[in-house]
Structures are given as structure tokens and as C-alpha cells.
Amino acid sequence: MIVPRVRGAALGLLALGMLGAGTGRATADVNASTSNASTFSATALYSPTAPAAAPLGHTASVTWTASSPQNGNGYIVSGANIGSSSGTACPAAAASYAFVAGTAATSLTDSTSLAGGTDGTYVCYLLRTWVADPGWTSADALPTAKTAIGFFATSVTLANGGTGGRLDTGDTIVITFDQAVNTSGLTVSQVCAAVASKTVYVGAGTGVATCPTTATVGTLTGIQLSSTLSVDGAFAVTSAVWTNSSRTLTVTLGAQNMGALAISVAAGTTTYTPAALTSSSGAAAICTTAICKPTTTTVP
């Protein structure tokens, strides 16, 4: 297999940080070859496998399985920012990636500007095996892994569990985040629907006749609400369950305990804006810019 040469600043940085750099020479035959004054052997460089990446606060964790056999001195990790769509595929060409770091380990925490880019966007990582002299990298495969940048909500879904077209007992609100949420001290005991402002407060206290204007989890805005005389309504929460390693919250509504009139819901686009949540790793503050606010057209 042909293995391309690593050039310039990337090789210089990597040579400084690499453990156990080799001293043999290499050629650009079908296989990389090493030699010294008395021996010569053909050595193929194989890429690592099973790359994975995940956000950690405002850094990113990158892991992989060692190449087998590992005939190099370690690994090159390169990265590329790919925008705000989770569906965007990682680039296929190595030239699209910028050098991040070199390591002899099978994991890396990236705290560079790639992982610290714009919250709500995504970064791809390319993993290759590396040999120090003269600086070849594996080319039998180009394994990549993708992860979100920063801490933000990725989706929100409303589902009916009672009477269709109404907020009532059994309805659920499901919110998913890109990384684990710090749930310490976070209570979700009430959901309040402010009809005139078309806002649902998730994790709100109960007012006397109108909804409070704060919420522990956040707000749903733009939802099409109505009731007689635009009277607000609040609901006890029968359960607020964190799953998916504290990345997904499912809130189930109980009985209405404020505003005796039914709260009707019509089709529309609803936007979730989070409260001041933090990630469980790195205590990163949640992103609240437009690209970090998921929407839904589902209704109870």
C-alpha cells in the first residue's frame, strides 16, 4: 500500500510530541520499508480502527483501536470543522483535515480551536498510523469519527398520552442533549402553559392564575395554545426521567393543578430554549444561540 509523506509544520510538531520515535529509513514502495546499516525489512503501515469521538464540555474525546500490527511509532490525529448539520458526512480526502496532535496512545482529548469552535457545530477527526523517519502515514484506510462541539440540545419531541389536541395527563416532552447534563439539584415538578404568549415552561412553579416566567429546564415557544379567555394552565409532573447516560429527559404530565379550563394545542413549529444548564463533564454552559435551539412540529 502506498503511504503519503507528512510534511512541514505538522511533522515538526509531531516529532516533538511523539514518544519512542523510530530511527529507521523508509521508501515509497508498495510497502513502507525500514532499514539500518545491516538489515532491511518490508513493513506495511496499517490504519487504526473503530474511531469514536464525543464532546466533553468544550473539548472533545477521541478514541480508537490500535492498528494491527502496529508497525509505526504512533498515530496522527487530524480534524476538520464541517458546519452545523449533524447529517453532514466527514470529508473523504486527507487533504481536507488539519493537524491536531500526535500520540503513541489510543486516545486523545482535543482542546484546540477545532473542538473549541462554534457551539452547535460538528468536527470530524481522521486517524492514521505514523512512522517517524521519513514521515509516512498509513493509507490503507482513512478512518474518521464525528462529534458535536460544545453543549447544546439536539432535539425536542412532544407526544400525546391523553386526549389528542390537548395538553393533559399522560402527554410527554422529550429533550435530548449532545452530552450528559449536570442534573444535580435540578427539579422538574411542574409544567405551565402560558396561552397568550404561546410558551410552555418546563420545570416551572405554579402561579396563582398565570405561569411564572422562569423554568428549571427551559421553555417551548411558538406552540399553538388556546383556552377559553386565554386562561393559563399548569400540570403536575408525574415523572421526569433521565436516560441515555443523562443526555435525554422525558417529562410526563400529570393532572392539571392550575386553571381548570382545557389547554388546546394545534399544529405549529415549537422551539426549545434551554434554561441555564451545564454539562456534567467540564461544567460547560449550554449554548442558547439560534443554531442550538431544536424545533419540533409534533404535538400532543
N, C-alpha and C positions, 0 to 999 in steps of 0.2 A: 504494500500500500504506500502511496506517495504521502509524504508528511511535509507540510509547508514550514518555512522558516519564520520564527518570531523576530521582529526587527525593532530597532530604535529604543525609545524610552521604556516601552513595556518590558523588553528583555532586561534592560538595566535595572529597573525596579524589582523585577522578579528575581534576578540573580542575588540582589542584596537580601531579599527576604526568604529565599529558599533554603531549606535545611538539606544538608548532605548533597550538594550539587556535584554532579559527576565530572570526571576529568577526561573521559574518552573522546575520540573524534567521531563524526557521523558523516555518512554520504547520502545522496539523494537517489539511491537505487529504489527498487520496488519495496525493499525494507530499509529502515534505518539501520546502519551498521556501526558497531563500535570497535575500536582497535587501540592497541598501545604498541610499544616497541617490539613485543614478542608474540602477541596474539591478535587474532581477528575473528569476530563473530557477528553473524547477522541477527539483528534484534528488531522485531516489529513493535511499534507503539500502538497500544490499544486504548480507545477512549474509555472513561469511566461509564458506569451505567446507573439507571434509576435515579436521575437527578430530581430533587424536590426543593421547593422554596416556599417560605411563609413569612408574613410580616411579624416583626417583634417590636412593638412600639413604633419608633421612627427609624428602625433598622430592619434588615431582612436576614433571615436564617437560610443558608443554602447547604444542602447535604447531598451526598451521592455515594454510590458503592464503588469501591476501588476497582480499577481496571485489572483484568486477569488474563495473562500475567501482567504485573506492573513492571515494565522494563524501563520506565523513566525515573526521573528524580522527584516527581511530584505532579501538581496539577496547576493549570492556568484557569482562572475564573474571569470571564468577561461578561459585560452587561449591556443592555440597550433598553431605553425607555420607549414604550410603544403606545402611549396615549391612554384615554380614559375608558375604552371599551374592553370589558372582560373577555369578549369574543375574538379580539384581535390575536392572530397567530404570531408566535415568535418568528423573527427573521430566520431564513434558512441559510444565509451566507455568513461565514465567519467575519467577513469584512464589515458587516453591519454592527458589530459589537466593539465596545471599548474595554481596554484592560482594567480590571478591578484589583486583582491580587493574585499572588502565587502562594501555594501552600503544599506541604507534604502530607497534610491531614486529609480527611474525607468530609470536612465540614468547614464552614466559614460564616462569620457574621459580617455582613456588609454594612458599614456605616458611612460609605462615601455618598457623594451627591446623587448617585443613581438611586439608592434606596431612600435617600432623604429628599427626593424630588417632590413634585406636587401631589398632595394628598388626593386620593380618589383616582389616581392613575396606576399604571402597571409597569413592571420591569421584568425583562427576560434575562436569564443567565445561560451562558454557554460554558460547558465544562470540557476541557481537553487535558490529556496527559502530556507532559513536557519533559524533555531531556535537555540538560544544561548546555552542553557543548556539542554542536554549534548552535543549538536553539531550535530544535524541531518540536512540532506538536502533532498529536495523533490526528488522523484524517479518515479513519475507517468509518467513523460516525460523528455526528455533531449533536450530542445530547443537550437538550435545553429544558429549563424549568421556568415557570412564570409565577409571579406573586403580586399582590396589591401593595401599594405604597401608602403608609400612614394608617390611621384608624378611622373607619367610616362604616355606615350602614350600607349593605349591598342590596337588600330587598325588603319589601313590606307587602303583606297579603292580608286581606280581610276575608273572612269566611262566615257563612251563615250556619248557625247551630240551633236556631229557634224558628221564628216566623220570618219568611223571606221579605225583603224590602223594609225591614225594621231593625234598629239596634235593640237587642233584647237578650234574655238569658240564653247562654249557650254559644253566642257568637264569639269568634276568636280574632285576635290581632297577632300576627306572627311577624317578627322583625329579626332579620339576620344581619350579622356584622362580619367584617372580614377577619377579625381576630377576637380573641377572648376578651370579654368585658369584665372590668372590676365590679363585681356585684356586692362587695362588702358594704353593708348599710343601705343598700338600695331596696326600697319597699315599693310595691305596686299593689295598692289596696283599693283604688277607685279608678274608674274611667268616666269622664264627664264630657257630654256633648253640648257645645255652645252653638245653638241653632243659628242665631243671627250672623255670627262670624264664620260659620261653617268650619268649626275647629273642634277636634276631639282631643282632649287632654288625657294622655296615657300615664297613669300614676298620679292622679290629682286628688286632693282632698275634696270633701263635699261642702259646697256653699249652702247658704240659706235658700236662695232662689235662683242663683246663677252660678256658673262654673268659676272656680278660681282661675287665675291667669298663669299659673305655673304648673309644671308636671315633672315627675321624677325621671320618666323615660323619654318624653318628648311629646310633640304634637302632630296630629294629622290635619292638614289644611286642604281646602278645596273640596272636601267631601260634601256631597249634596244632601243637606239635612233639612228637615221640616217638622213642625209640630203646630198644633193649634196655638195661635197667639205667639208663636216663636218661643215657647217656653223651653228652657234648657232641661236636660235630664242627666242624672248621674246613676252609675251602676256599680254595685259592689263587684270585686274581682274574686271569683271562686278559686282560681289558681293562676299563678304566674311562674311558669316553669322554664328554667334554663337548660338547654340541651346542646348537643354539638360542641361539647367542651366549652360551654359558656359563651357560644357565639350566636345561639338562636334563642329568642324569648317568645314563648307562646302565652298570651294573656287570654283568659276565658272569662267572659262577662257573666255575672250573676244577676240577682234581682235588681230592679230599678229602685233606688232609695232616695231620689230627689226628683221632683217634677213628675206628677202622676200621669201626664199625658204621653202618649206613644211618640217615639222619635222615629220618623220615617227616613229612609235612605234611598236615593236614586242614583243611577249610573253617573259616573264622572271620574275625573282624574284626581287622585289623592296623593299628596306629598308628605313624606315623613321628615320632620326636622327634629334632630335629637336634642335632649337636654345635655347638661354638662357632664357627660360620661367620660371615663378614662379606660384605657386598655389595662388588662391585668398584668401584662408584661411591658415594662418601660414606662408605665403611667402616662402614656401619650394621650393628650386631649383629643376628643373626637372632632373630626372635620365637619364644618357646618356650611361650607360653600355650596354653590348650586350643584356641582358635579357629584357631591357627596350626599345628596338627598334623593333617595329612591322614590319612585312613584308606583301607584297601582291603579288599575281600573276595576279591580274586584270589589264587590260589595256584599254585605251580609244578606 
